[in-house]
Amino acid sequence: MKRLCIFNRLVFILNALAALVLLFACAAPFIISDILSFLPLLSLIVPYLIFANVVFLLFWMFKRKKQLLISLSVILLAYFTQETIVKFFNPNDIVEDSHISILTYNSHGAKGVRWSRNPKYSNEIADFVTAENPDIVCFQEFSRIMDRKLKHYPYKYRTPFYRDKSRQAIYSKYKIIETGSLNFPNSLNNALYADILIKQDTLRIYNLHLQSLVVRPGSFKKEQPQRLFRRLIKTMQKQQEQADLIKAHTKNINYRKIICGDFNNTGFSRVYKTIKGEMKDSFEEKGFGFGSTYIFKFLPFRIDFILADPEIELKAHKNFKVRLSDHEPVMASFRLKE
Protein backbone atom coordinates (compact mmCIF):
# COMPACT_ATOMS: atom_id res chain seq x y z
CA MET A 1 0.00 0.00 0.00
CA LYS A 2 2.88 2.37 0.74
CA ARG A 3 4.04 2.29 -2.89
CA LEU A 4 0.58 2.92 -4.33
CA CYS A 5 -0.50 6.37 -5.41
CA ILE A 6 -3.71 7.86 -4.02
CA PHE A 7 -5.79 6.70 -7.01
CA ASN A 8 -4.45 3.16 -6.81
CA ARG A 9 -5.12 3.09 -3.06
CA LEU A 10 -8.74 4.02 -3.73
CA VAL A 11 -8.97 1.27 -6.35
CA PHE A 12 -7.43 -1.17 -3.88
CA ILE A 13 -10.04 -0.33 -1.22
CA LEU A 14 -12.89 -0.81 -3.71
CA ASN A 15 -11.25 -4.02 -4.92
CA ALA A 16 -10.97 -5.38 -1.39
CA LEU A 17 -14.63 -4.55 -0.76
CA ALA A 18 -15.78 -6.29 -3.96
CA ALA A 19 -13.64 -9.33 -3.15
CA LEU A 20 -14.98 -9.50 0.41
CA VAL A 21 -18.61 -9.34 -0.71
CA LEU A 22 -17.99 -12.07 -3.32
CA LEU A 23 -16.35 -14.16 -0.61
CA PHE A 24 -19.47 -13.81 1.54
CA ALA A 25 -21.65 -14.66 -1.48
CA CYS A 26 -19.68 -17.87 -2.05
CA ALA A 27 -20.01 -18.82 1.61
CA ALA A 28 -23.68 -17.83 1.94
CA PRO A 29 -25.20 -21.17 0.76
CA PHE A 30 -23.28 -22.97 3.51
CA ILE A 31 -24.07 -20.57 6.36
CA ILE A 32 -27.26 -20.77 8.44
CA SER A 33 -27.53 -17.73 10.69
CA ASP A 34 -30.35 -15.53 11.98
CA ILE A 35 -27.86 -12.73 12.55
CA LEU A 36 -26.60 -12.87 8.95
CA SER A 37 -30.07 -13.26 7.44
CA PHE A 38 -29.14 -10.89 4.60
CA LEU A 39 -26.53 -13.29 3.16
CA PRO A 40 -28.95 -15.17 0.84
CA LEU A 41 -29.63 -11.90 -0.98
CA LEU A 42 -26.06 -11.91 -2.26
CA SER A 43 -26.94 -14.81 -4.56
CA LEU A 44 -28.86 -12.32 -6.72
CA ILE A 45 -25.77 -10.22 -7.47
CA VAL A 46 -23.05 -12.86 -7.88
CA PRO A 47 -22.65 -12.16 -11.65
CA TYR A 48 -22.12 -8.45 -10.88
CA LEU A 49 -19.55 -9.29 -8.20
CA ILE A 50 -17.62 -11.63 -10.47
CA PHE A 51 -17.63 -9.05 -13.27
CA ALA A 52 -16.36 -6.36 -10.88
CA ASN A 53 -13.53 -8.59 -9.67
CA VAL A 54 -12.55 -9.46 -13.24
CA VAL A 55 -12.27 -5.72 -13.97
CA PHE A 56 -10.07 -5.21 -10.91
CA LEU A 57 -7.95 -8.22 -11.88
CA LEU A 58 -7.35 -6.79 -15.36
CA PHE A 59 -6.53 -3.39 -13.85
CA TRP A 60 -3.81 -4.80 -11.58
CA MET A 61 -2.49 -7.01 -14.37
CA PHE A 62 -2.10 -3.92 -16.54
CA LYS A 63 -0.34 -2.18 -13.65
CA ARG A 64 1.74 -5.32 -12.97
CA LYS A 65 0.91 -5.17 -9.29
CA LYS A 66 0.67 -8.09 -6.88
CA GLN A 67 -2.71 -6.76 -5.72
CA LEU A 68 -4.16 -8.81 -8.59
CA LEU A 69 -3.98 -11.81 -6.23
CA ILE A 70 -6.97 -10.47 -4.26
CA SER A 71 -9.48 -10.77 -7.09
CA LEU A 72 -7.76 -13.77 -8.62
CA SER A 73 -8.21 -15.71 -5.39
CA VAL A 74 -11.93 -15.03 -5.00
CA ILE A 75 -12.61 -15.61 -8.71
CA LEU A 76 -10.99 -19.04 -8.43
CA LEU A 77 -13.03 -19.72 -5.30
CA ALA A 78 -16.22 -18.75 -7.12
CA TYR A 79 -15.26 -20.95 -10.08
CA PHE A 80 -14.97 -24.05 -7.90
CA THR A 81 -17.92 -23.40 -5.57
CA GLN A 82 -20.54 -21.62 -7.71
CA GLU A 83 -22.59 -22.51 -10.75
CA THR A 84 -21.31 -21.40 -14.14
CA ILE A 85 -22.49 -17.98 -15.32
CA VAL A 86 -21.81 -18.58 -18.99
CA LYS A 87 -21.12 -21.73 -21.00
CA PHE A 88 -18.82 -21.09 -23.95
CA PHE A 89 -18.67 -24.56 -25.45
CA ASN A 90 -21.00 -27.36 -24.48
CA PRO A 91 -22.21 -29.25 -27.58
CA ASN A 92 -25.53 -31.07 -27.53
CA ASP A 93 -25.68 -34.71 -28.54
CA ILE A 94 -27.68 -35.75 -31.57
CA VAL A 95 -31.28 -35.97 -30.41
CA GLU A 96 -32.95 -39.18 -31.54
CA ASP A 97 -36.62 -40.10 -31.72
CA SER A 98 -36.14 -42.45 -28.79
CA HIS A 99 -35.03 -39.59 -26.56
CA ILE A 100 -37.56 -37.90 -24.29
CA SER A 101 -38.02 -34.13 -24.14
CA ILE A 102 -39.31 -32.02 -21.28
CA LEU A 103 -40.15 -28.31 -21.34
CA THR A 104 -40.72 -26.01 -18.38
CA TYR A 105 -42.36 -22.61 -18.76
CA ASN A 106 -43.69 -19.99 -16.38
CA SER A 107 -46.23 -18.42 -18.71
CA HIS A 108 -47.21 -15.76 -16.13
CA GLY A 109 -50.86 -16.61 -16.63
CA ALA A 110 -50.26 -15.79 -20.31
CA LYS A 111 -50.37 -12.08 -19.50
CA GLY A 112 -47.51 -11.31 -21.86
CA VAL A 113 -44.41 -9.18 -21.41
CA ARG A 114 -46.50 -6.04 -20.83
CA TRP A 115 -48.70 -7.79 -18.26
CA SER A 116 -51.68 -7.60 -20.63
CA ARG A 117 -54.57 -10.04 -20.27
CA ASN A 118 -54.97 -10.27 -24.03
CA PRO A 119 -55.92 -13.91 -24.82
CA LYS A 120 -53.56 -13.88 -27.80
CA TYR A 121 -50.67 -14.67 -25.43
CA SER A 122 -52.35 -17.88 -24.31
CA ASN A 123 -52.90 -18.87 -27.92
CA GLU A 124 -49.34 -18.04 -28.92
CA ILE A 125 -47.85 -19.95 -25.98
CA ALA A 126 -50.00 -22.98 -26.81
CA ASP A 127 -48.94 -22.70 -30.46
CA PHE A 128 -45.28 -22.51 -29.41
CA VAL A 129 -45.58 -25.65 -27.28
CA THR A 130 -47.40 -27.46 -30.09
CA ALA A 131 -44.65 -26.51 -32.56
CA GLU A 132 -41.83 -27.67 -30.26
CA ASN A 133 -43.81 -30.81 -29.43
CA PRO A 134 -42.10 -31.84 -26.15
CA ASP A 135 -43.09 -35.16 -24.63
CA ILE A 136 -43.64 -33.63 -21.19
CA VAL A 137 -44.59 -30.02 -20.38
CA CYS A 138 -44.51 -28.34 -16.97
CA PHE A 139 -46.35 -25.03 -16.69
CA GLN A 140 -46.29 -22.54 -13.87
CA GLU A 141 -49.05 -19.88 -13.93
CA PHE A 142 -50.96 -21.23 -16.91
CA SER A 143 -54.41 -20.31 -18.24
CA ARG A 144 -57.69 -21.95 -19.21
CA ILE A 145 -57.16 -21.06 -22.88
CA MET A 146 -53.85 -22.92 -22.93
CA ASP A 147 -55.50 -25.90 -21.26
CA ARG A 148 -58.17 -26.03 -23.97
CA LYS A 149 -55.60 -25.77 -26.76
CA LEU A 150 -53.36 -28.59 -25.51
CA LYS A 151 -55.89 -31.38 -25.97
CA HIS A 152 -53.38 -33.39 -28.03
CA TYR A 153 -51.66 -34.34 -24.77
CA PRO A 154 -53.62 -37.41 -23.61
CA TYR A 155 -52.48 -37.17 -19.98
CA LYS A 156 -52.37 -34.20 -17.64
CA TYR A 157 -52.40 -33.18 -14.01
CA ARG A 158 -53.19 -29.61 -13.08
CA THR A 159 -54.30 -27.55 -10.13
CA PRO A 160 -57.95 -26.44 -10.15
CA PHE A 161 -58.68 -22.92 -11.32
CA TYR A 162 -59.12 -21.28 -7.95
CA ARG A 163 -57.14 -18.52 -6.26
CA ASP A 164 -55.60 -20.03 -3.16
CA LYS A 165 -52.73 -21.62 -5.14
CA SER A 166 -50.87 -20.66 -8.30
CA ARG A 167 -52.02 -22.54 -11.38
CA GLN A 168 -49.64 -25.30 -12.42
CA ALA A 169 -49.90 -28.21 -14.81
CA ILE A 170 -48.02 -31.25 -16.07
CA TYR A 171 -48.88 -32.49 -19.57
CA SER A 172 -47.56 -35.78 -20.91
CA LYS A 173 -47.66 -38.00 -23.98
CA TYR A 174 -46.92 -40.90 -21.65
CA LYS A 175 -49.35 -42.37 -19.17
CA ILE A 176 -49.53 -40.67 -15.77
CA ILE A 177 -50.07 -43.32 -13.10
CA GLU A 178 -49.82 -41.26 -9.90
CA THR A 179 -50.08 -37.57 -9.01
CA GLY A 180 -49.81 -35.35 -5.98
CA SER A 181 -49.25 -31.89 -4.55
CA LEU A 182 -46.85 -30.75 -1.84
CA ASN A 183 -49.20 -27.93 -0.76
CA PHE A 184 -46.66 -25.41 0.53
CA PRO A 185 -48.01 -24.01 3.82
CA ASN A 186 -48.93 -20.31 4.01
CA SER A 187 -48.09 -19.69 0.37
CA LEU A 188 -49.84 -19.16 -2.95
CA ASN A 189 -47.00 -21.09 -4.59
CA ASN A 190 -46.81 -24.84 -4.82
CA ALA A 191 -45.19 -27.96 -6.26
CA LEU A 192 -46.88 -30.76 -8.19
CA TYR A 193 -45.56 -34.17 -9.07
CA ALA A 194 -46.57 -36.91 -11.48
CA ASP A 195 -45.32 -40.47 -11.89
CA ILE A 196 -45.06 -41.16 -15.61
CA LEU A 197 -44.80 -44.63 -17.14
CA ILE A 198 -42.23 -44.69 -19.96
CA LYS A 199 -42.05 -48.19 -21.44
CA GLN A 200 -41.22 -50.30 -18.37
CA ASP A 201 -39.80 -47.42 -16.31
CA THR A 202 -41.51 -45.07 -13.89
CA LEU A 203 -40.20 -41.51 -13.88
CA ARG A 204 -41.28 -38.93 -11.33
CA ILE A 205 -41.61 -35.35 -12.55
CA TYR A 206 -41.68 -32.49 -10.05
CA ASN A 207 -43.06 -29.16 -11.24
CA LEU A 208 -41.96 -26.40 -8.84
CA HIS A 209 -43.06 -22.83 -8.38
CA LEU A 210 -41.21 -21.51 -5.34
CA GLN A 211 -42.11 -18.38 -3.39
CA SER A 212 -42.14 -15.38 -5.72
CA LEU A 213 -39.64 -12.55 -5.23
CA VAL A 214 -41.89 -10.07 -7.06
CA VAL A 215 -38.87 -8.04 -8.12
CA ARG A 216 -39.21 -6.12 -11.35
CA PRO A 217 -37.33 -3.05 -12.60
CA GLY A 218 -40.07 -0.77 -11.24
CA SER A 219 -39.86 -2.28 -7.74
CA PHE A 220 -36.65 -0.43 -6.91
CA LYS A 221 -38.28 2.93 -7.65
CA LYS A 222 -41.69 2.36 -6.07
CA GLU A 223 -40.75 0.48 -2.91
CA GLN A 224 -38.73 1.90 -0.02
CA PRO A 225 -35.28 0.24 0.18
CA GLN A 226 -35.69 -0.94 3.79
CA ARG A 227 -39.10 -2.44 3.08
CA LEU A 228 -37.83 -4.12 -0.10
CA PHE A 229 -34.82 -5.48 1.79
CA ARG A 230 -36.96 -6.99 4.58
CA ARG A 231 -39.45 -8.44 2.12
CA LEU A 232 -36.72 -10.15 0.08
CA ILE A 233 -35.20 -11.68 3.23
CA LYS A 234 -38.59 -13.10 4.29
CA THR A 235 -39.21 -14.40 0.77
CA MET A 236 -35.89 -16.23 0.66
CA GLN A 237 -36.52 -17.72 4.08
CA LYS A 238 -39.85 -19.02 2.77
CA GLN A 239 -38.10 -20.39 -0.33
CA GLN A 240 -35.63 -22.26 1.86
CA GLU A 241 -38.48 -23.80 3.86
CA GLN A 242 -40.03 -24.95 0.59
CA ALA A 243 -36.70 -26.30 -0.67
CA ASP A 244 -36.28 -28.32 2.53
CA LEU A 245 -39.80 -29.70 2.09
CA ILE A 246 -39.03 -30.74 -1.49
CA LYS A 247 -35.74 -32.33 -0.45
CA ALA A 248 -37.48 -34.40 2.21
CA HIS A 249 -40.24 -35.44 -0.20
CA THR A 250 -37.81 -36.68 -2.86
CA LYS A 251 -36.18 -39.06 -0.38
CA ASN A 252 -39.32 -41.16 -0.25
CA ILE A 253 -39.18 -42.46 -3.83
CA ASN A 254 -37.16 -45.36 -5.23
CA TYR A 255 -37.22 -44.50 -8.93
CA ARG A 256 -35.62 -41.83 -11.06
CA LYS A 257 -36.79 -38.25 -11.03
CA ILE A 258 -36.59 -34.91 -12.81
CA ILE A 259 -37.17 -31.66 -10.93
CA CYS A 260 -37.99 -28.60 -12.99
CA GLY A 261 -39.77 -25.29 -12.78
CA ASP A 262 -39.47 -21.73 -11.57
CA PHE A 263 -37.22 -21.62 -8.49
CA ASN A 264 -37.48 -17.81 -8.22
CA ASN A 265 -33.82 -17.85 -7.21
CA THR A 266 -30.49 -18.30 -8.91
CA GLY A 267 -28.07 -21.20 -9.16
CA PHE A 268 -25.84 -19.42 -6.64
CA SER A 269 -28.39 -19.75 -3.83
CA ARG A 270 -28.70 -22.22 -0.98
CA VAL A 271 -32.26 -22.84 -2.17
CA TYR A 272 -30.99 -24.16 -5.51
CA LYS A 273 -28.19 -26.20 -3.95
CA THR A 274 -30.58 -27.78 -1.44
CA ILE A 275 -32.91 -29.00 -4.19
CA LYS A 276 -30.17 -29.96 -6.64
CA GLY A 277 -28.07 -32.08 -4.31
CA GLU A 278 -26.27 -34.61 -6.54
CA MET A 279 -28.61 -34.07 -9.49
CA LYS A 280 -27.44 -32.78 -12.87
CA ASP A 281 -28.42 -29.36 -14.23
CA SER A 282 -29.34 -29.54 -17.92
CA PHE A 283 -27.78 -26.13 -18.60
CA GLU A 284 -24.55 -27.08 -16.84
CA GLU A 285 -24.39 -30.31 -18.83
CA LYS A 286 -25.56 -29.20 -22.29
CA GLY A 287 -26.29 -25.46 -22.25
CA PHE A 288 -24.66 -22.58 -24.10
CA GLY A 289 -24.35 -18.85 -23.38
CA PHE A 290 -25.79 -17.19 -20.28
CA GLY A 291 -28.85 -19.41 -20.13
CA SER A 292 -30.96 -16.57 -18.74
CA THR A 293 -34.65 -17.40 -18.30
CA TYR A 294 -36.05 -14.25 -16.69
CA ILE A 295 -36.45 -10.95 -18.50
CA PHE A 296 -34.70 -8.42 -16.29
CA LYS A 297 -32.77 -5.31 -17.29
CA PHE A 298 -28.96 -5.43 -17.38
CA LEU A 299 -28.58 -8.82 -15.70
CA PRO A 300 -29.02 -12.36 -17.05
CA PHE A 301 -31.14 -14.16 -14.46
CA ARG A 302 -31.34 -17.95 -14.67
CA ILE A 303 -34.09 -18.96 -12.26
CA ASP A 304 -35.86 -21.70 -14.25
CA PHE A 305 -34.17 -25.09 -14.11
CA ILE A 306 -34.33 -28.69 -15.25
CA LEU A 307 -32.54 -31.08 -12.89
CA ALA A 308 -32.11 -34.80 -13.53
CA ASP A 309 -30.90 -37.74 -11.47
CA PRO A 310 -27.37 -38.98 -12.28
CA GLU A 311 -28.88 -42.16 -13.76
CA ILE A 312 -30.63 -40.07 -16.43
CA GLU A 313 -28.50 -39.28 -19.47
CA LEU A 314 -28.99 -35.66 -20.57
CA LYS A 315 -28.67 -35.21 -24.33
CA ALA A 316 -29.57 -31.59 -25.07
CA HIS A 317 -30.59 -28.28 -23.51
CA LYS A 318 -32.20 -25.30 -25.19
CA ASN A 319 -33.22 -21.82 -24.08
CA PHE A 320 -35.88 -20.10 -26.16
CA LYS A 321 -35.94 -16.34 -26.69
CA VAL A 322 -39.72 -16.22 -26.64
CA ARG A 323 -41.14 -12.96 -25.29
CA LEU A 324 -44.63 -14.11 -24.37
CA SER A 325 -44.12 -13.92 -20.60
CA ASP A 326 -41.67 -12.42 -18.13
CA HIS A 327 -39.99 -15.85 -18.20
CA GLU A 328 -38.51 -17.73 -21.14
CA PRO A 329 -39.06 -21.46 -21.68
CA VAL A 330 -36.38 -24.11 -21.22
CA MET A 331 -36.30 -27.56 -22.80
CA ALA A 332 -34.06 -30.58 -22.27
CA SER A 333 -33.81 -33.97 -23.96
CA PHE A 334 -32.75 -37.08 -22.11
CA ARG A 335 -32.49 -40.84 -22.23
CA LEU A 336 -33.28 -43.26 -19.46
CA LYS A 337 -30.24 -45.47 -18.99
CA GLU A 338 -30.86 -49.21 -19.03
Buried (B, 14 or more C-beta within 10 A) or exposed (E): EEEBEEEBEEBBEEBBEBBEBBBBBBBBBEEEEEEEBBBBBBBBBBBBBBBBBEEBBEBBEEEEBEBBEBBBBBBEBBEEBBBBBEBEEBEBEEBEEEBBBBBBBBBBBBBBBEEEEEEEBBBBBBEBBEEBEBBBBBBBBBBEBBBEBBEEBEBBBBBEEEEEBBBBBBBBBBEBEEBBBBEBEEBEBBBBBBBBBBEEEBBBBBBBBBBBBEBBEEEEEEBEEEEBEEBBBEBBBBBBBBBEBBBEBBEEEEEBBBBBBBBBBBBBBBBBBBBBEEBBBBBBBBBBEBBBBBBBEEBBBBBBBBBBBEEBBBBBBBBBEBEBBBBBBBBBBBBBEE
